[in-house]
Amino acid sequence: MSKKNDARLKRARRGRKHIRDLEIPRLCVYRSPRHIYAQIISPAGDQVQVSASTVEKDLRAGSTGNVSGAVAVGKLIAERAKAAGIEAVAFDRSGYKYHGRVKALADAAREGGLQF
């Protein structure tokens, strides 16, 4: 792996260690150059409770690798979390900067009703 990705994973581990102490579900974000993925993972970290991504058929039709795709995923993950009875989560940015697509996804999830 590259040094850049190793540094990101190191930041991600540090953040997840802090989130584990909170004992609430975490909203985990992964971004690739073409897509963005979001999952809500149980407090124990052993089960994915809700997921959404731009790979899904209804979101794939539009743009997937930019801010508008991230906003669509944020709204969808918030909607599915509400349906599953999840209201509060911890935001796990996976070592990425809170900027651009990651920030857009977080803002859309907040607007959809998730608290973090």
C-alpha positions as CSV (number, residue, x, y, z in Angstrom):
1,M,0.0,0.0,0.0
2,S,1.0,3.6,-0.4
3,K,2.2,5.7,2.5
4,K,-0.8,8.0,1.9
5,N,-3.3,5.2,2.4
6,D,-1.4,3.8,5.4
7,A,-1.6,7.2,7.0
8,R,-5.4,7.4,6.3
9,L,-5.9,3.9,7.8
10,K,-3.9,5.0,10.9
11,R,-6.2,8.0,11.3
12,A,-9.2,5.8,10.9
13,R,-8.1,3.4,13.6
14,R,-7.5,6.3,16.0
15,G,-11.0,7.6,15.4
16,R,-12.7,4.2,15.6
17,K,-11.0,3.6,19.0
18,H,-12.6,6.7,20.3
19,I,-16.0,5.8,18.8
20,R,-15.9,2.3,20.3
21,D,-15.9,4.0,23.8
22,L,-19.1,5.8,23.0
23,E,-21.0,2.5,22.5
24,I,-23.4,3.9,19.9
25,P,-23.8,2.8,16.2
26,R,-21.3,4.4,13.8
27,L,-21.9,5.8,10.4
28,C,-18.9,4.6,8.4
29,V,-18.0,6.3,5.1
30,Y,-15.8,4.9,2.3
31,R,-15.1,6.8,-0.8
32,S,-13.5,5.6,-4.1
33,P,-12.9,7.8,-7.1
34,R,-16.1,6.6,-8.7
35,H,-18.5,5.8,-5.8
36,I,-19.2,6.6,-2.2
37,Y,-20.5,4.0,0.4
38,A,-22.1,4.5,3.8
39,Q,-22.9,1.9,6.5
40,I,-24.3,2.0,9.9
41,I,-22.5,-0.5,12.0
42,S,-23.7,-1.9,15.4
43,P,-21.9,-0.6,18.6
44,A,-20.2,-4.0,19.0
45,G,-18.8,-3.7,15.4
46,D,-20.0,-7.1,14.4
47,Q,-23.1,-6.3,12.3
48,V,-24.0,-3.9,9.5
49,Q,-27.4,-2.6,10.3
50,V,-28.1,-0.2,7.4
51,S,-26.1,0.5,4.2
52,A,-26.4,2.7,1.1
53,S,-24.1,3.5,-1.8
54,T,-24.0,5.0,-5.3
55,V,-23.6,1.4,-6.7
56,E,-27.3,0.7,-6.0
57,K,-29.5,0.7,-9.1
58,D,-31.6,3.7,-8.2
59,L,-28.6,5.9,-7.4
60,R,-26.4,4.7,-10.2
61,A,-28.4,6.5,-12.9
62,G,-27.2,9.9,-11.8
63,S,-23.6,11.1,-11.1
64,T,-21.9,8.9,-8.6
65,G,-18.4,10.3,-7.9
66,N,-19.2,13.8,-6.9
67,V,-21.0,15.9,-4.2
68,S,-24.5,15.3,-5.6
69,G,-24.0,11.6,-5.4
70,A,-22.8,11.9,-1.8
71,V,-25.9,14.0,-0.9
72,A,-28.1,11.3,-2.4
73,V,-26.4,8.6,-0.3
74,G,-26.6,10.7,2.8
75,K,-30.4,11.2,2.4
76,L,-30.9,7.5,1.7
77,I,-28.9,6.3,4.7
78,A,-30.8,8.6,7.0
79,E,-34.1,7.4,5.6
80,R,-33.1,3.7,6.1
81,A,-31.8,4.4,9.6
82,K,-35.0,6.0,10.6
83,A,-36.9,3.0,9.3
84,A,-34.6,0.7,11.3
85,G,-35.2,2.7,14.5
86,I,-31.7,4.3,14.6
87,E,-31.7,8.0,15.5
88,A,-28.2,8.8,16.9
89,V,-24.9,7.7,15.4
90,A,-21.2,8.5,15.6
91,F,-19.7,9.7,12.3
92,D,-16.7,7.7,11.2
93,R,-15.0,9.5,8.4
94,S,-12.5,6.6,7.9
95,G,-9.5,8.9,8.1
96,Y,-10.7,11.1,5.2
97,K,-10.7,14.9,5.6
98,Y,-14.1,16.3,6.6
99,H,-14.4,18.1,3.3
100,G,-16.1,17.7,-0.1
101,R,-18.0,14.5,-0.6
102,V,-17.6,13.3,3.0
103,K,-18.9,16.6,4.4
104,A,-21.8,16.6,1.9
105,L,-22.8,13.1,2.9
106,A,-22.7,14.0,6.6
107,D,-24.8,17.2,6.1
108,A,-27.4,15.3,4.1
109,A,-27.7,12.6,6.8
110,R,-28.2,15.3,9.4
111,E,-30.9,17.0,7.3
112,G,-32.5,13.5,7.0
113,G,-32.9,13.3,10.7
114,L,-29.8,11.5,12.0
115,Q,-28.1,13.0,15.0
116,F,-24.3,13.1,15.4
